[in-house]
């Protein structure tokens, strides 16, 4: 929250304005604010007509749709429902027909710097063979397939192959633990897992297949029939006869053509699990037609993608950014893109800049947390500073995942973009499928720290807790007033949770609730996101629920009770701070240190390393109200190391606050 308040204040005090460069604007897909206003007006005057036009212009339909939006079962909205298409056809075959067959689709930059390329023709062949291989195992339309893979051409091919046969993929980030993987396999009822033997990151090999083995051994995964393994490192792994098979053996001898499975526009293209404020992760279900439309269109609008661009999004395919802005969007518009296996700091902290220079990247899209950590490192070592590399190929920069603080924005603008490249600060979520609020690089005057204005057709607004509009200049709750094509369709297996989480009765059940707070500038109407309003933390742009981490902690035999809050962190945005009560007496000194280490590793095992608390504090109890409710707002103040000035009269055990000031 503090970071948030801080950002908000910085955002509000920010008066610097940066106009899009004239030459950029002149050639942009949306050129100037008049063009933006015109599109917004088109959407306002004829909402369905606007989306229908765009869907016809941007997507190849196998069977054209006749109905645009079906609101009869709101909030379970349907878009283009009687139309049929195939996502992989749109991403691959369409490019073969459009003259892009010999254009490079993917430049794979491995962890060790080795480069592999695939043209659209080659990628098409790979995906077709992969799809035929999946079919040969009996995997079919509607089946769920888990993808637990490293960043690779094969990872993208796996997603595309599922889409080609109408199987619904669910990618699980390669950093998640066996237990997290097992939970997702069970919830999705998946029939197969596609994985790799190992992954390479920062010069080290990390296990993948053995974690799959561990997840399956935990039980409950009886739906899984096949584990398909891509050989990345050749490292030693166990193989279970009858269940495990090598990808290269599966695709060997398969036909290079595979007729796409034509699916209804509402057919679930994928499920992606994300953290919410309560309970277990939610399986966010996305459609095929509406999702693909927005993936392609935002590539054109936000990234102004052009035929000669070399585009690089540094996200992992395990997150939504890797779905929309690696697997689907860039291919749907025939772009050339980099897929990067490694980490920004290996073999040195100039790797991003070196790679931009090496491949003449023109559009670069990354996360504020990466920028902030690279600022630190390049201040310490000039050799890895962006100024030490030739970044003249760049024409556009982007950020995603969390608010970018104005100083980081300025550094990115000056040192990476050389004050010539617009920055698109794209606000969106797993649930929104694609960009929602962002500057348009050839139109919107930019203000550091503000994601500026909603894209045309996105009816974003700020309301109070009763759902009433708040005037500009006042903070409130971010909502979207009308459904849009790429929105979440439901939570897999849990439609009730979908409705209560995103269309709560308090807001009349009509507005999509983003879960973020926001404020609009009095004069410009620009949005600044002030951070989550629920119990979701954002650590290095990764979403996690405080409840998930708390349940992991209390699953440890020594822990009686735990409360987790976010704490502002200069590099990661927020950090996890856990307050823990043990079953035994409160430990101090070395004993406390040893236990804290054990608990951190425990959380790493239970959820994944990204969820490890940065700080653990032990107490005899937690601050509670007389009715036994944990007072988290006090814990947030303690986590920040600040003095409690708030009213503590409802607190039953004020003495406890003193104990919780110290970390183990
Ligand atoms: C795409 C993605 C979504 C949450 C979202 C918000 C935060 C993302 C942001 C941003 C401020 C931006 N967020 N982009 N906050 N400015 N440009 O990150 O999806 O992992 O689901 O996270 O991230 O809090 O609600 P996801």
Boltz pocket constraint, residues with backbone or C-beta under 6 A from the ligand:
constraints:
  - pocket:
      binder: B
      contacts: [[A, 274], [A, 319], [A, 320], [A, 321], [A, 399], [A, 400], [A, 401], [A, 402], [A, 403], [A, 404], [A, 425], [A, 426], [A, 427], [A, 428], [A, 429], [A, 430], [A, 431], [A, 437], [A, 451], [A, 514], [A, 515], [A, 516], [A, 529], [A, 531], [A, 532], [A, 538], [A, 541], [A, 542], [A, 543]]
      max_distance: 6.0
